[in-house]
Amino acid sequence: KICCRRDERRGLIIFDAAMAGTTKNYGQKRLLFWGQFKLLPTAIVSPQLADDTNEQMNTAMNFNGYQYNPFLGFNPTARFRTDYLDRLRVGMGNGLQELFSKKGFNIKGPYSTFNDLTFTDKKDAYLAVVPAMAVTMERKSVKQDRNMLTDVSTEEGVIQVGGELRLDFIEALTKEKILVKRINLSDFNIQEPYKVQFSNGIIGSLQQLEDTSDKAITNACNKFYQKAMMKIWDFVSAEELVGYKRQIHALKDLKRF
């Protein structure tokens, strides 16, 4: 079982190794593999933003023929990248370090980027784990309304998380990929409701009455983090990675300096 807790200072749920239970009946074979892997340093790199992240166009909303360009029509993906991405990267980097350590890995890092590994780090590392995120947050099931009597405009819908989280297991000296694990974020079915409302008032003047979009994005980030860490816990196997030992050593022998 994997457990997470809320970090109120950062507003994100973080993996808590101290709270995480252990699976039942590891047995001597599992402990033997763990003992082997403890001797093999593994470098953890904080998640990077994949180049192919698909940002939505930030367009103005249209209410009954009247076009407005306030906080309505916000771009959740752009806001995520501006206001949430760095915090999520740090949280996931620390969480991955704890998770892999709990799995029995001898952890080095987390490093901010792969380029932060020195030659000695790359030579000593059995593997480098390099995550990449291509996260999109889209407005879905959008309903828009303008009350002509009160001149109040409202938008309601959900923030939906999509994209991909990829973990590349790399032999650090040659940068050869040994193994790739992919997580389709759409499979998590994360949808957080939001509401944005404003009064039009005098022409050219807008007064915000309600905006729960930031709360929706924060909740979406928390759920994405929690579900992603659970998925990683399920598919990361020390036994599987120890099985690549001969291939990894062969790659290191090919790299001459």
C-alpha positions in Angstrom: 0.0 0.0 0.0 1.2 3.5 -0.8 0.2 6.5 1.2 0.3 10.2 0.6 -0.2 13.2 2.8 -1.1 16.9 2.2 1.7 19.4 2.5 -0.2 22.6 3.5 2.8 24.8 2.9 2.9 23.8 -0.8 -0.7 22.9 -1.2 0.2 19.6 -2.8 -0.2 16.0 -1.7 3.3 14.4 -1.3 4.4 10.8 -1.0 5.2 9.9 2.6 7.5 6.9 3.0 6.9 6.8 6.7 3.2 6.3 6.1 3.6 3.7 3.3 2.9 0.1 4.2 4.9 -2.7 2.8 3.5 -5.5 0.6 3.0 -8.9 2.2 5.3 -11.9 2.1 8.4 -10.5 0.4 10.2 -13.8 1.0 13.9 -14.6 0.7 13.9 -14.2 -3.1 12.6 -10.6 -2.9 15.0 -9.8 -0.1 17.9 -11.2 -2.2 17.0 -9.0 -5.1 16.7 -6.0 -2.8 20.1 -6.8 -1.4 21.6 -6.8 -4.9 20.0 -3.6 -5.8 21.1 -1.8 -2.6 24.7 -2.1 -4.0 23.7 -0.5 -7.3 23.5 3.4 -7.1 20.5 4.8 -9.0 20.3 8.5 -9.9 16.9 10.2 -9.7 16.3 13.3 -11.9 13.4 15.6 -11.1 10.6 15.4 -13.8 11.1 17.5 -16.9 8.4 19.1 -19.0 8.3 17.2 -22.3 8.7 19.3 -25.4 5.5 18.1 -27.0 3.1 19.4 -24.3 0.1 20.7 -26.2 -1.0 24.1 -24.9 -4.6 25.2 -25.5 -5.2 28.5 -27.3 -6.3 31.2 -24.9 -9.3 32.6 -26.5 -11.9 35.1 -25.3 -15.4 33.9 -24.4 -18.5 34.9 -26.2 -21.8 35.5 -24.3 -24.9 36.0 -26.4 -22.9 37.8 -29.1 -20.9 39.9 -26.6 -17.2 39.1 -26.5 -15.4 39.5 -23.2 -11.7 38.9 -22.4 -11.5 38.8 -18.6 -10.6 35.8 -16.4 -13.2 33.8 -18.3 -11.6 31.9 -21.1 -8.6 31.1 -19.0 -6.0 28.6 -20.2 -5.6 25.9 -17.6 -2.5 24.4 -19.2 -0.8 27.7 -19.3 -1.7 28.5 -15.7 -0.5 25.1 -14.6 2.8 25.6 -16.3 3.2 29.2 -14.8 1.9 28.7 -11.3 2.0 25.0 -10.4 4.6 23.1 -12.5 7.7 24.0 -10.5 6.1 23.0 -7.2 4.9 19.8 -8.7 8.4 19.0 -10.1 10.0 19.5 -6.7 7.3 17.5 -5.0 7.6 14.6 -7.5 11.4 14.6 -7.4 11.4 14.2 -3.6 8.5 11.8 -3.7 10.2 9.6 -6.3 13.4 9.6 -4.2 11.4 8.3 -1.2 9.4 5.8 -3.3 12.5 4.3 -5.0 14.3 4.1 -1.7 11.3 2.3 -0.1 11.5 -0.1 -3.1 15.1 -1.0 -2.1 17.1 1.3 -4.5 20.3 2.9 -3.4 19.3 6.5 -4.3 21.5 9.4 -5.5 19.8 12.8 -6.1 17.3 14.1 -6.9 19.2 16.0 -9.6 17.4 19.0 -11.1 18.3 17.9 -14.7 20.3 15.0 -16.2 23.1 17.5 -17.1 23.7 18.0 -13.4 25.2 14.5 -13.1 29.0 14.7 -13.1 31.1 12.2 -14.9 31.7 10.4 -11.7 28.0 10.3 -11.0 27.3 8.8 -14.4 30.1 6.3 -14.1 29.0 5.1 -10.6 25.3 5.1 -11.3 23.8 1.7 -12.3 20.9 3.6 -13.9 19.5 7.1 -14.1 15.7 7.5 -13.8 14.6 10.5 -15.9 10.9 11.3 -15.7 9.2 13.6 -18.3 5.7 15.1 -18.1 3.5 16.2 -20.9 0.5 17.5 -18.9 -2.6 19.2 -20.4 -5.5 20.7 -18.4 -8.5 21.4 -20.5 -11.9 23.1 -19.8 -14.6 20.5 -20.5 -18.4 20.4 -20.2 -18.4 24.2 -20.3 -21.7 26.0 -19.7 -21.9 29.7 -20.2 -24.7 32.0 -19.2 -25.3 35.8 -19.2 -28.2 37.1 -17.0 -29.4 40.1 -19.0 -31.3 41.5 -16.0 -28.4 41.5 -13.6 -25.7 41.7 -16.3 -23.8 38.8 -14.6 -21.9 36.3 -16.7 -21.1 32.8 -15.5 -19.0 29.9 -16.8 -19.1 26.5 -15.2 -17.3 23.3 -16.2 -14.6 20.9 -15.2 -10.8 20.9 -15.5 -9.7 17.6 -17.1 -6.2 16.3 -16.9 -4.6 14.6 -19.9 -1.2 13.9 -21.4 1.5 11.4 -20.4 4.1 10.8 -17.7 7.1 8.8 -18.9 9.9 7.3 -16.9 13.1 6.6 -18.8 15.6 4.3 -17.2 19.0 5.3 -18.8 22.5 4.0 -18.7 24.0 7.4 -17.8 27.4 7.3 -19.6 26.0 6.3 -23.0 22.5 7.8 -22.5 21.1 4.6 -23.9 17.5 3.9 -22.8 17.3 0.5 -21.0 13.6 0.7 -20.2 10.7 3.1 -20.7 7.5 3.1 -18.6 4.6 5.2 -19.7 1.5 6.4 -17.9 -1.5 7.8 -19.9 -2.9 10.5 -17.6 -6.3 10.3 -19.3 -6.7 6.9 -17.7 -6.9 8.5 -14.3 -10.2 10.3 -15.3 -9.3 13.4 -13.3 -12.1 16.0 -13.6 -12.4 18.9 -11.1 -15.4 21.3 -11.2 -14.9 25.1 -11.4 -17.0 28.2 -11.6 -16.1 31.7 -12.7 -18.6 34.6 -12.4 -18.3 38.3 -12.9 -20.5 41.4 -13.2 -20.2 43.4 -16.3 -21.0 46.7 -14.6 -20.0 49.9 -16.4 -18.8 49.4 -20.0 -15.1 48.4 -19.8 -15.3 47.6 -16.0 -15.5 44.0 -14.7 -16.1 42.9 -11.2 -15.2 39.3 -10.2 -17.9 37.7 -8.1 -16.6 34.1 -7.9 -13.6 32.1 -9.2 -12.9 28.6 -8.1 -10.6 27.8 -11.0 -7.4 27.9 -8.9 -8.9 25.5 -6.4 -9.9 23.1 -9.3 -6.3 23.2 -10.7 -4.8 22.6 -7.3 -7.1 19.6 -6.7 -6.4 18.3 -10.1 -2.6 18.5 -9.4 -3.1 16.7 -6.1 -5.0 13.9 -7.7 -2.6 13.6 -10.6 0.3 13.3 -8.2 -1.3 10.8 -5.9 -2.5 8.5 -8.8 0.8 8.8 -10.6 2.8 7.8 -7.6 0.6 4.8 -6.9 1.0 3.7 -10.6 4.8 4.1 -10.4 4.8 2.1 -7.1 2.9 -0.7 -8.9 5.2 -1.0 -12.0 8.7 -0.3 -10.6 10.4 -3.6 -9.9 13.9 -4.1 -8.5 13.8 -7.6 -9.9 13.2 -6.4 -13.4 15.9 -3.8 -13.3 18.5 -6.2 -11.8 17.8 -8.3 -14.9 19.4 -5.7 -17.1 22.7 -5.8 -15.2 24.7 -7.6 -17.9 23.4 -5.2 -20.6 24.2 -2.1 -18.5 27.7 -3.2 -17.7 28.3 -4.0 -21.4 27.3 -0.4 -22.3 29.6 1.0 -19.7 32.5 -1.0 -21.1 31.9 0.4 -24.5 32.2 4.0 -23.3 35.9 4.9 -23.4 37.4 8.2 -22.2 
